[in-house]
């Protein structure tokens, strides 16, 4: 897990957006009725490319 600022720069000892750079066991793997993965990618990977970001 890593904390990023809105521009995607890593932060230390400062509040920011929690992201995951590696897969983890309870991470969703896709959405139903999303055959090409576009909705899934848009929901979790668009804001910080290459990092999973929940957004809540």
C-alpha positions in Angstrom: 0.0 0.0 0.0 1.1 3.5 -0.8 -0.3 7.0 -0.2 -0.4 9.4 -3.1 -1.2 13.1 -3.6 -3.8 14.1 -6.3 -1.0 14.3 -8.9 0.2 10.7 -8.1 3.3 11.6 -6.1 4.1 9.3 -3.2 3.6 10.9 0.3 5.2 10.1 3.7 3.6 11.1 7.0 0.9 13.2 5.1 -2.7 12.3 4.4 -3.5 11.4 0.8 -5.1 8.7 -1.3 -4.4 5.1 -0.3 -3.6 3.0 -3.4 -2.4 -0.6 -3.9 0.4 -1.3 -6.3 0.1 -5.1 -6.0 -3.0 -7.4 -6.0 -4.4 -8.4 -2.6 -6.8 -11.2 -1.7 -10.1 -9.3 -1.2 -9.6 -7.0 -4.3 -12.4 -7.3 -6.9 -11.3 -8.9 -10.1 -14.0 -7.5 -12.4 -17.6 -6.4 -12.9 -20.5 -8.5 -14.3 -21.6 -7.4 -17.7 -18.2 -5.7 -18.4 -16.7 -8.1 -21.0 -13.8 -5.8 -22.0 -13.1 -4.6 -18.5 -13.6 -0.9 -19.3 -15.9 -0.2 -16.4 -13.7 -2.0 -14.0 -10.6 -0.2 -15.2 -12.4 3.1 -15.1 -13.6 2.6 -11.6 -10.3 1.5 -10.0 -7.3 2.2 -12.3 -7.9 5.5 -14.2 -7.1 8.0 -11.5 -3.6 6.6 -10.8 -2.4 4.4 -13.7 -0.9 1.1 -12.5 -2.4 1.5 -9.0 -5.6 0.2 -7.7 -7.6 3.1 -6.1 -11.0 2.5 -4.4 -12.0 6.1 -4.2 -14.1 6.0 -1.1 
